[in-house]
Amino acid sequence: MAHWLEEKKIVFCDGGMGSLLMKRGMTPGMRTDEMNQAHPEAVESIHRAYAEAGSDILYTNTFSLSSRLAVMADEELDAAVADAVAIARRAAEGRALAALDVGPTGEFMEPYGALTYGIAYSRFRRLAVSGERAGADLICVETMSAPDELRAAVTAAAENTKLDIVATMTFAETGLTYTGFSIEEFGEMANGLPLLAAGVNCSRDPEQMLPAITRLARILRRPLVVKLNAGLPDGQGRYSVGPEEYAEQLRPYRELGVRIVGGCCGTTPEYIRAVKRAMES
């Protein structure tokens, strides 16, 4: 097990990125990764705020790159990943690890769509290799809904890099993905993959997801990761669960043995600060 996970009872991730970038110059139609070139200082300020709030892991601003892998040349991909990793490492200033953030391609896997396992593997291999070359400390595969896509991303990273891999899927409150893949099936799959840790991200708020993640914890033989949403946004983009309430909703997860915890959509450095206080008290 990685020494950084052995050293702490609970490791804290960062929170949302996209919602904060929209307040820092990201215009409608822009991809989040474009901000690394257009406004690197804005991305760095968000990473730094999370590090100052107590995050031990900063996810690089590369989530949206997965949707462009089909059209990106190797040189373009290497440059984009290098920029993102450098920004995160500068902001971390040695206080946090920089994790290559790997999101879904946005395409449907067979038999629901045209994306094959082999093509997905090839694309994720390029991204993972670029991340290791750029100096990422680990790889975090997140927000996956299709099991075969997650398997392709994890296997490509494991077979082509030496980095630790963390993987999370997103589920409805029922513990099912849109394809009907259950959270129990995910637990069994994760147990057989070369993962350092596994769990759930995005989805709903911690209170809504507790029953489903409790089912996962009974099966999972990997350290548990929880990185959930701050409820749902209203018409003005304000999320329904505030920092203190979010932190209180996470307290029961200590009994599940959660090892890595953070936030997803709607969460900010204030959420991570509150979560750290609640989980360490």
Secondary structure, 3 states (H helix, E strand, C coil): CCHHHHCCCCEECCCCCHHHHCCCCCCCCCCHHHHHHHCHHHHHHHHHHHHHHCCCEEECCCHHHHHHCCCCCHHHHHHHHHHHHHHHHHHHCCCCEEEEEECCCCCCECCCCCECHHHHHHHHHHHHHHHHHHCCCEEEEEEECCHHHHHHHHHHHHHHCCCEEEEEECCCCCCECCCCCEHHHHHHHHHCCCCCEEEEEECCCHHHHHHHHHHHHHHCCCCEEEEECCCCECCCCCECCCHHHHHHHHHHHHCCCEEEEEECCCCCHHHHHHHHHHHHC
